[in-house]
């Protein structure tokens, strides 16, 4: 996997409308799912009860929370983009989010994305809309498709 490396915002803005390199694989473990459940207080059995899912779930093993795949977008994008002049980046929100396919425990995910839109924000910032699709290894449908919006400041 390559990275998009830019010296500054002017250099970065040249990439509007262009795809980013494909991300590295991220393994979704039961420990990760349990930790996410603790952080969000969402202990639905389909996520955390290994024995019950083996018996009752159509997936036969736990699945990750849909919002876990969304929460990985920040890290996955940070792994793909370096802007040397960047001082700070923050999440701004989501325009669209869908979860076309559940993520079974021990699946590997990777990001396919592009820089959909770049807008000026305040005097020293940019508002970036990222088109994101989170692939599940060996599964046709993605785990998550989202328009993710972030702010970056120089």
SERO-4910 file (N, C-alpha, C, O; in steps of 0.05 Angstrom, whole numbers):
BEGIN
 pado doro    nc1    nc2    nc3   cac1   cac2   cac3    cc1    cc2    cc3    oc1    oc2    oc3
  Unk    A     17    -24      0      0      0      0     18     25      0     37     27     16
  Unk    A     11     43    -17     25     69    -18     10     89      0    -11     82     11
  Unk    A     21    112      2      8    134     17      8    158     -1     25    162    -18
  Unk    A    -12    175      3    -13    201    -10      3    220      8     -4    225     31
  Unk    A     25    230     -2     43    248     13     42    276      0     47    279    -23
  Unk    A     35    296     17     33    323      7     49    342     26     49    337     50
  Unk    A     62    362     15     77    381     31     58    399     47     63    405     70
  Unk    A     36    408     34     19    428     46     -9    425     34    -15    408     18
  Unk    A    -27    443     43    -55    442     33    -57    447      3    -73    435    -10
  Unk    A    -41    465     -7    -42    471    -36    -35    446    -52    -48    440    -72
  Unk    A    -16    431    -43     -9    405    -55    -31    385    -52    -38    371    -71
  Unk    A    -43    384    -28    -64    365    -22    -89    370    -40   -101    351    -49
  Unk    A    -96    396    -44   -120    403    -59   -119    393    -88   -140    391   -101
  Unk    A    -95    387    -98    -93    377   -125   -104    349   -128   -107    339   -150
  Unk    A   -111    336   -106   -120    309   -106   -151    306   -104   -162    284   -103
  Unk    A   -165    329   -105   -194    328   -104   -204    312   -127   -196    316   -150
  Unk    A   -223    294   -122   -235    277   -142   -219    252   -148   -228    236   -165
  Unk    A   -196    249   -136   -179    226   -142   -181    204   -120   -185    210    -97
  Unk    A   -177    179   -129   -177    158   -109   -151    157    -93   -130    166   -102
  Unk    A   -153    148    -68   -130    143    -51   -120    115    -56   -134     99    -68
  Unk    A    -95    109    -48    -86     82    -49   -104     64    -32   -117     74    -13
  Unk    A   -105     39    -38   -121     19    -22   -107     16      5    -83     14      6
  Unk    A   -123     15     25   -112     12     52   -102    -15     59   -106    -35     45
  Unk    A    -88    -17     82    -78    -42     93   -102    -57    105   -122    -45    113
  Unk    A    -99    -83    107   -119   -100    121   -118    -95    151    -97    -91    163
  Unk    A   -142    -94    163   -145    -91    192   -162   -115    202   -184   -119    192
  Unk    A   -151   -130    220   -165   -154    231   -184   -145    253   -177   -131    271
  Unk    A   -209   -154    251   -230   -148    271   -232   -173    289   -243   -193    281
  Unk    A   -221   -170    313   -221   -192    332   -244   -191    352   -257   -170    354
  Unk    A   -249   -213    366   -269   -212    387   -262   -192    409   -279   -179    420
  Unk    A   -237   -191    415   -228   -171    435   -235   -143    427   -244   -127    443
  Unk    A   -231   -136    401   -238   -110    391   -268   -105    393   -277    -83    401
  Unk    A   -283   -125    386   -313   -123    387   -322   -119    416   -339   -102    422
  Unk    A   -310   -134    435   -317   -132    463   -310   -105    474   -325    -93    489
  Unk    A   -287    -95    467   -278    -68    476   -296    -46    465   -303    -28    479
  Unk    A   -305    -49    440   -323    -30    428   -350    -31    443   -363    -11    448
  Unk    A   -359    -55    450   -384    -59    465   -382    -45    492   -401    -32    501
  Unk    A   -359    -48    505   -355    -34    531   -356     -4    528   -368     10    544
  Unk    A   -343      6    507   -342     35    503   -369     47    497   -375     69    505
  Unk    A   -385     32    482   -411     42    473   -435     32    490   -457     42    487
  Unk    A   -429     14    508   -450      1    525   -470    -14    508   -493    -17    516
  Unk    A   -462    -24    484   -479    -39    467   -470    -68    468   -452    -77    454
  Unk    A   -483    -84    486   -476   -112    491   -495   -131    478   -498   -154    488
  Unk    A   -507   -124    456   -525   -142    442   -511   -169    437   -488   -169    429
  Unk    A   -525   -190    443   -513   -217    442   -500   -224    415   -480   -238    415
  Unk    A   -511   -214    393   -500   -220    367   -471   -211    364   -457   -219    345
  Unk    A   -463   -192    381   -436   -182    380   -417   -196    401   -394   -201    394
  Unk    A   -427   -202    424   -409   -210    446   -413   -238    457   -396   -248    472
  Unk    A   -434   -252    450   -439   -278    461   -432   -300    441   -448   -307    424
  Unk    A   -407   -310    443   -396   -329    424   -413   -355    423   -419   -365    402
  Unk    A   -420   -365    446   -435   -391    448   -463   -387    436   -472   -404    421
  Unk    A   -476   -366    443   -504   -362    433   -504   -357    403   -522   -367    389
  Unk    A   -485   -342    392   -484   -337    364   -479   -363    348   -490   -367    326
  Unk    A   -463   -381    360   -458   -407    346   -484   -423    343   -488   -438    324
  Unk    A   -503   -420    363   -528   -435    362   -550   -420    348   -565   -432    332
  Unk    A   -553   -394    352   -577   -379    344   -573   -360    321   -593   -353    307
  Unk    A   -549   -351    316   -545   -330    295   -543   -343    268   -531   -364    265
  Unk    A   -554   -330    247   -550   -341    220   -521   -339    211   -514   -352    192
  Unk    A   -505   -323    225   -477   -320    218   -459   -340    232   -436   -344    224
  Unk    A   -470   -354    252   -457   -375    268   -432   -366    283   -418   -382    295
  Unk    A   -427   -340    283   -406   -329    300   -412   -299    304   -428   -288    289
  Unk    A   -400   -286    324   -406   -258    329   -400   -240    304   -382   -247    288
  Unk    A   -415   -218    303   -409   -198    282   -403   -172    296   -412   -167    318
  Unk    A   -387   -156    283   -379   -130    294   -403   -111    293   -420   -113    275
  Unk    A   -403    -92    311   -422    -70    309   -418    -55    283   -395    -51    275
  Unk    A   -439    -46    270   -436    -30    246   -420     -5    251   -404      3    235
  Unk    A   -425      7    274   -410     32    280   -381     28    286   -365     47    285
  Unk    A   -373      3    291   -344     -3    294   -330      2    267   -309     14    266
  Unk    A   -342     -7    245   -330     -3    219   -329     27    212   -309     36    200
  Unk    A   -349     42    220   -349     71    216   -326     84    232   -312    102    223
  Unk    A   -324     75    257   -303     87    274   -275     82    265   -257     96    272
  Unk    A   -271     61    249   -245     55    238   -237     74    214   -214     75    207
  Unk    A   -256     88    203   -251    105    180   -229    126    186   -211    131    169
  Unk    A   -230    139    209   -209    159    216   -181    147    215   -163    158    202
  Unk    A   -178    125    228   -151    112    228   -143    103    200   -120    106    192
  Unk    A   -162     91    186   -156     81    159   -147    104    141   -129    101    125
  Unk    A   -161    126    143   -154    149    126   -127    161    135   -110    168    118
  Unk    A   -122    163    161    -97    173    171    -73    156    162    -51    166    158
  Unk    A    -78    130    159    -57    112    149    -51    116    120    -30    108    110
  Unk    A    -68    130    105    -65    133     76    -56    161     68    -45    164     46
  Unk    A    -59    181     85    -54    209     77    -35    222     96    -39    221    120
  Unk    A    -14    234     85      5    250    101      6    278     89     12    281     65
  Unk    A     -1    298    105      2    326     96     22    338    116     16    341    140
  Unk    A     46    344    107     68    352    125     61    377    141     70    380    164
  Unk    A     46    395    130     39    420    143     16    418    162      9    437    176
  Unk    A      4    394    164    -20    390    181    -13    394    211      6    383    221
  Unk    A    -29    411    224    -26    415    253    -46    398    268    -40    388    290
  Unk    A    -71    396    257    -92    382    271   -113    373    251   -119    387    232
  Unk    A   -125    351    257   -148    341    242   -170    332    261   -164    321    282
  Unk    A   -195    337    253   -217    328    270   -240    317    253   -242    324    229
  Unk    A   -256    300    264   -279    289    250   -301    311    250   -305    325    270
  Unk    A   -314    314    228   -335    335    225   -363    321    223   -383    333    233
  Unk    A   -364    297    212   -390    284    211   -392    264    188   -372    258    174
  Unk    A   -416    255    183   -422    236    162   -446    246    147   -466    254    158
  Unk    A   -445    245    120   -468    252    104   -485    228     98   -510    230     99
  Unk    A   -473    206     92   -487    181     86   -472    158     97   -448    157     96
  Unk    A   -487    139    108   -474    114    118   -493     91    114   -517     93    119
  Unk    A   -482     69    104   -497     45    100   -479     21    108   -454     23    106
  Unk    A   -491      0    118   -477    -25    126   -488    -48    109   -505    -63    118
  Unk    A   -478    -51     84   -489    -71     66   -485   -100     75   -500   -118     67
  Unk    A   -464   -105     90   -458   -133     99   -447   -133    127   -429   -117    133
  Unk    A   -456   -152    144   -444   -154    171   -415   -163    169   -406   -176    150
  Unk    A   -400   -156    190   -372   -163    192   -368   -186    212   -369   -181    236
  Unk    A   -365   -211    203   -360   -233    222   -334   -229    237   -314   -219    226
  Unk    A   -333   -238    262   -308   -237    278   -286   -251    262   -290   -270    247
  Unk    A   -262   -240    265   -238   -250    252   -237   -244    222   -221   -255    207
  Unk    A   -254   -226    213   -253   -216    185   -231   -195    183   -223   -182    202
  Unk    A   -222   -192    158   -203   -171    152   -217   -150    135   -231   -156    116
  Unk    A   -212   -124    143   -224   -102    129   -202    -84    117   -180    -83    127
  Unk    A   -209    -71     94   -191    -51     84   -207    -29     70   -230    -34     60
  Unk    A   -196     -6     69   -210     18     59   -203     23     29   -180     21     20
  Unk    A   -225     29     14   -223     40    -13   -235     67    -11   -258     70     -1
  Unk    A   -221     88    -19   -232    115    -15   -222    134    -37   -203    129    -52
  Unk    A   -236    157    -37   -227    179    -54   -234    205    -41   -251    206    -24
  Unk    A   -220    225    -49   -225    252    -39   -247    264    -57   -242    272    -80
  Unk    A   -272    264    -47   -294    273    -63   -296    303    -66   -301    313    -88
  Unk    A   -291    318    -44   -293    347    -44   -275    359    -24   -272    349     -2
  Unk    A   -263    382    -31   -246    397    -13   -257    426    -13   -259    438    -34
  Unk    A   -262    436     11   -272    464     14   -255    479     34   -245    467     53
  Unk    A   -253    505     31   -240    521     51   -257    521     76   -281    520     75
  Unk    A   -243    522     99   -256    523    125   -241    542    143   -218    537    149
  Unk    A   -255    563    151   -243    584    168   -218    595    153   -217    593    129
  Unk    A   -199    606    167   -176    619    154   -153    600    149   -136    605    132
  Unk    A   -152    578    163   -129    560    160   -136    530    158   -120    513    164
  Unk    A   -161    525    149   -170    498    148   -183    489    122   -188    505    104
  Unk    A   -187    463    120   -201    451     98   -223    433    109   -219    420    130
  Unk    A   -245    432     95   -266    412    101   -265    392     78   -269    399     55
  Unk    A   -259    367     84   -256    346     64   -278    326     66   -285    316     88
  Unk    A   -290    320     43   -310    298     41   -296    274     28   -285    277      6
  Unk    A   -296    252     42   -283    228     33   -304    208     25   -323    202     40
  Unk    A   -302    196      1   -319    174     -6   -306    148      3   -284    142     -6
  Unk    A   -319    133     20   -306    110     33   -323     84     29   -347     85     31
  Unk    A   -309     63     23   -321     36     22   -302     17     37   -278     15     30
  Unk    A   -312      4     57   -296    -15     73   -301    -43     63   -322    -55     67
  Unk    A   -281    -54     50   -282    -81     39   -278   -102     61   -262    -98     80
  Unk    A   -293   -124     59   -289   -148     76   -276   -168     58   -286   -175     37
  Unk    A   -253   -179     67   -238   -199     52   -256   -222     45   -269   -234     62
  Unk    A   -257   -230     19   -271   -253      9   -302   -250     10   -316   -270      9
  Unk    A   -312   -226     14   -341   -221     13   -347   -199     -7   -334   -178     -7
  Unk    A   -366   -204    -24   -372   -186    -46   -381   -158    -36   -372   -138    -46
  Unk    A   -400   -158    -18   -411   -133     -8   -393   -120     12   -380   -134     28
  Unk    A   -392    -94     13   -375    -80     33   -388    -80     61   -412    -84     64
  Unk    A   -371    -77     81   -380    -74    109   -394    -48    113   -414    -46    127
  Unk    A   -383    -27    100   -393      0    105   -387     17     80   -366     15     68
  Unk    A   -406     33     73   -403     53     52   -411     80     64   -433     82     75
  Unk    A   -393    100     63   -399    125     77   -387    149     63   -366    147     50
  Unk    A   -400    171     66   -388    197     60   -380    208     87   -396    216    103
  Unk    A   -354    209     91   -342    217    116   -331    246    112   -318    251     92
  Unk    A   -336    263    131   -327    291    129   -308    297    153   -314    291    176
  Unk    A   -285    309    146   -266    317    167   -255    345    162   -258    356    140
  Unk    A   -244    356    183   -231    382    181   -201    378    185   -192    362    202
  Unk    A   -185    393    170   -156    393    174   -147    422    176   -158    440    162
  Unk    A   -127    427    193   -117    454    198    -87    455    194    -73    437    203
  Unk    A    -78    477    182    -49    482    179    -40    501    200    -16    507    202
***
